Amino acid sequence: MLIVCEPGLEDIVSNLIFESGFSGAEEKVVDDSTVFTAYFVPAGGDLDPVKRFASAIKGVETGNDHPAAVISETEPVPDEDWEKSWREGLELVEIGERLVVHPSWIPYDNDGEHVEIVIDPKMAFGTGSHDTTRMCLTYLEHTTLRDKSVLDVGCGSGILSIAAVKLGARCAIGFDIDKFSITNAAENIRSNSVHDRVQLYQANLSEAHPGHFNIILANLISSTLIPHLRKFQSFLLPDAVIVFSGILAEELPDFSAHLKKAKFKIVSTETLGEWVSIICE
């Protein structure tokens, strides 16, 4: 499927493409416009990525009369072409001082000083390249995780759950509304040999009851987070920390007001590109 993006909104549109369930995407500039070629396996009902993307993009504010992105056309692609294009778009990513994320077909000669995370994302968001994911990973790298439990809300490829336990967390639980994400996350967890410390299940945020945790990671867009802020409180152990990391910088004042109303205390914020992560108690 081809998606023509409004200038300046590339990060938002890219994020929504993966959150909607597309399997992969290529980004190119064509005639001064950014065009995403997004790949997907047709699905029915609420899991159809085209319908989910079309619905999500309507909620993006652009400041003018133009939509954030327009779906221009869709066409079938042979399986072998899709696989080739998807693989070519992934690469090794170094994050912070110790983390390295790479797909299984790109070799990495680990010097023993790095924490290696193997991710074959397929139909789930989370390769380590997006700014929101990088900020969550950086937080985990610089946090004392020993004996801590971690909740990964909207786990996607499972990258944050995997990173948490590899960096020392006692255990992690991840859930996602998308069954394809859970399947992919389970594959990645096995590839990283952390299946004994990470549990996964499919659930809607409004209906999830995973328990109580020391650290909660919520790498989701603000329109998903805001209606459920009080729900997040039910996940917190005393003195727990929660990281919200799908917030656009321009949304920070409004989102901070919602946090205050929901009785969260903002400890710190970090900005990377157009995105902000907010650490709260």
N, C-alpha and C positions, 0 to 999 in steps of 0.2 A: 504494500500500500504506500502511496506517495502522500506526504504531508508537507504542505507549504507553510512555513513559520513566519510570523510577524517579527521584523528585526528587533533584536534586544531581548527576545523571550526564548532563545534557544535552550537555555538550561531548564526552564520550566517545562517546555514541550518535551524535551528529552526525558525528564523525570516522569512525566505523565505517560509517555509511551511505554516505559517499562512497568510502571505501576498498573497500567491497564491490561497487562498480560502479553504484550508482544514479545516474541522470542529473541529479537535482536534488531538493531537499527544502524543504518549508515547515514552520515551527515555530509552533505555537499552544498556548495554555493552555486546556484544556477541563475544567471541574469540578475545578480544582486539580491537574490532571495535565498534563504536557507531552506533546503529541501531534505526531509528525512525519508529514507526508504525503510519502512518498518515491515518486518517479517512476522507472520503469525500462522498458527494452525487453526482453521475455523472451529469455533465452538458455539454451542447454543446457549440461549437464555442469558443470564447475568454474567456468564463467563466469557461471552463474546468480546474480544479485545477492541474491535472496531466500535461497538456500541458503548463500551465503557470509556474509551477515549473520547468519543463524540460528546458524551455526557459530561466528563470531567473538564473538557476544554471550555465548555460554556461558562464555568464558574471562575475562569481566569480574568481578572481585571486588566485591561490594556491601556486605559486612559484615553481611548478614542473609540470610534465606531467600528473599528476592524476587530474581528476575532483573533485570538492568539495564534490560531493555526486553522488551516482549511484542508480537509481531505480531498485530494484532487482525483485520485483514481486507485482502483485495486485491480490486480491481475494475478492469476495463478503462476507459480514459479516451480520448476522441477526441483525435487528434493535435493539433488546433488548440488544445484546452483545455490539454494538457500544455505546449505551447510557450509559451502565454500565461502560465501559472503559473510556469514556469521563469524566464522573462525578468523577471517582476515581482519575483522574489526576489533579483536581482542589482543591485548598485549600484557607484558609484565609491568606491574606497577609497584614502585617503592614508596612507602608511606612512613613518615617520621624517621626515627633512628634505627628501628629494628624490623619493621614489618615489610614483607614482600608478598604480593598477591599475583598469581599467574594461573593461566589455564593449564590443564594437564599436558597439552601437546607442545608447550614452550618450556624447554629444560631450564633449570636454574641450579647453578653450582653453589650450594649453600656453604658458607665459610664457617658455619657453626655459631655465628654471632647473630643471625637473623631468625625471626619467627616466620616460617613459610606457610602460606595459606593457598591451597590449590582450589580454584573455583572454576567450574564449567557452568556458567549461568543458565544457558539454554533459555527456558521460558520464565526466568525470574530476574528481578532487579537486584543488582549488587555485584559489581566486579571490582570495586575499589577505586574506580576512576572518577566517579561522580563526587563533587565537593561535599555533599551531605554525608555520604558514606565515609569519606576521608576524615571528616571532623569527628565522627563517632569512633573510628579506629584510632585516631590520635588521642582522643580522650581515654580510651581503654589502655593505650600504651603508657600513658603517664599517670595511671591510677593504680593504687594498691588493690589487687584483686584477690589476694590470698584469702581463702575461706569465704569468699563472697558468692552470692547467688545472683544470676543475671537473667532478666526477662527481655526478650527481643520481640518487640511488637511490630508486626508486619515484616516477618523475617526474610522474605524474598529468597535469595540464593542461600541463606544461612551464614553469610560471611561474618556478621557481627557475633553470632553465637559461637562460631568456630574460633574467631579471634579471641573472644573472652576467655574460653577455657584454655587455649594455647598460651595465653598470657598469664594464666595462673588462677582463674576463677574456679571455684569448687564445682559449679554446675551452671548450665544455661537451659532455659526453656524458650522456644520460639514458636510463634503461631502466625498464621496468615490466612486471609479469607480465600486465597487462590489455591486450589488443590494442586495445580501444576507447580507452584512455588514450593509447596511442601514436598512433593515428589523430588524436585530438583535439589532442595536443601538436604533431604535425606541422602541423596547420592553424594553430595559434597561432604557431608559429615562423615560418611564411610570412607571417602577418599582421603580425608585428613585424620582418620583413625581416632575420632573423638566421640564415636557413637555411644560410648559408655558414660559420657558426661553431658550430652546434649539430648534433650527430648523435643519433639515437634508435634504439633497437631493443627488441624484446620479449624478456624473459628472466626466469626465476626467479632470485631472489637466490642461491640455493645453487648454481646452475649458471652464473652470469654471470662473464665474464672480460673486463672492459672495458679493462684496462690499469692504469696507475699515474698518480696525480693529486696536485696540490698541495692541493686542497680537496675534501672529500667531504661532501655534504649528505644526511642520512638522516632524512627527516621521516616516520617510521613508528612504529607503536605498539610498546611494549616487548616484547610477546609475539612479535613478528616479529624484533626486533633481537637479543634475548638469544641465541637459538640460533646466530646468524651473526656474533657479534662477532669471532671469529678470522678469518672470511672477509673482514671489512672490512680487516684488516691487510694483506691481499694487494693492496689497492687503493692503498696509501699510498706516495708518494715520500718520501725522507728529508726530515725537518722538515715533513711535511704536517700538516694540521689536519682534524679530522673533527667535524661538528656533528650530534649526535643531538637531534631536536626533537619526538618524539612521546611524551614521558614525562610522566606525571601527577606532580604535586608529591609526592603521597603515596608514589609508587614510587621516588623519588630514592635513599633509603638502599639499597634492594635492588639497584637498577640500578647504583649506584656500586660496590657490592661485586662485581658481575659484571664491570664495567669493570676494576677492580683485578686481578681474577683473570685477565683476558685481557691484562694488561700495558699497559693504557691509562693515561695520565696526564691527570687532569682539570685543565684550565687555568682554566676559569671556568664558572659557571652563570648562567642568567637565568630569571626566573619571570614569566609573564604569565597572569593568571587562574589556572586550575587546572593549567597546563602548565609544564613546565620544558624548556629547551634546555641541552645540556651540550656544551661545547667541549673537545675532547681532542687530545692528541698521542700 
